[in-house]
Amino acid sequence: MSAPATAPASVKRTPLYDLHRELGAKLIDFGGWEMPVQYSGIMEEHRAVRDCLDALPPEKRAAVLGRFYADLEYGELAAATGEKTDTVRIRVGRALPDLRECLERKGGKL
């Protein structure tokens, strides 16, 4: 039986390192820090995100997908939807806690 892999001495660990390990995170070197990249299988995480996005009201789902999937700036998203920039910004801001709550119920994090 081999010993568990350890990070190179040059890789730093955050104060949350032990919690990430306890939760079963796959850790990678990210900018000199050992950071979590995945907690469960990629397909399981993908399905959880899709399920939680689908649970959002259509206008919130569209705002989140436009902002983070299509990588549109708030002004671009507002122009595409015919709404004010502040309306889009508020809608995204209100959607994220809903998405976070849903993912936490499924055992994930946002």
Residue, then its C-alpha position, 0 to 999 in steps of 0.5 A: m500500500s502506498a502512502p498518500a500523495t503530498a503536495p510539493a513543499s512550494v505549494k501553500r495550503t489555505p486554512l480550509y485545506d483540512l475541510h476540503r480533504e474531509l469533504g473528499a475534494k480533488l485538489i490541484d496546484f492553482g497559482g501556488w496554492e493547493m485548491p479544490v477543483q472537484y468534490s464529486g464526479i463531474m457528471e454528478e456536479h453538472r447535473a446538480v447545477r443544471d437541476c438548480l438552474d432549471a429550478l430558477p424562474p425563467e427570468k433569473r435563469a436567463a440572467v445567470l446563463g447570460r452573465f456566467y455561461a455566455d459571459l455577457e457583461y451586464g450592459e450587453l445582457a441588458a441590451a439583449t433583453g431590452e431591460k435596464t442594466d440595473t434590472v439585470r444586475i439585481r436579477v443576477g444578484r437575487a438569483l445567485p443566493d437561490l442557486r447557492e441554496c439549491l446546490e447546498r441542499k444537494g451537498g454542493k457549493l457555489 
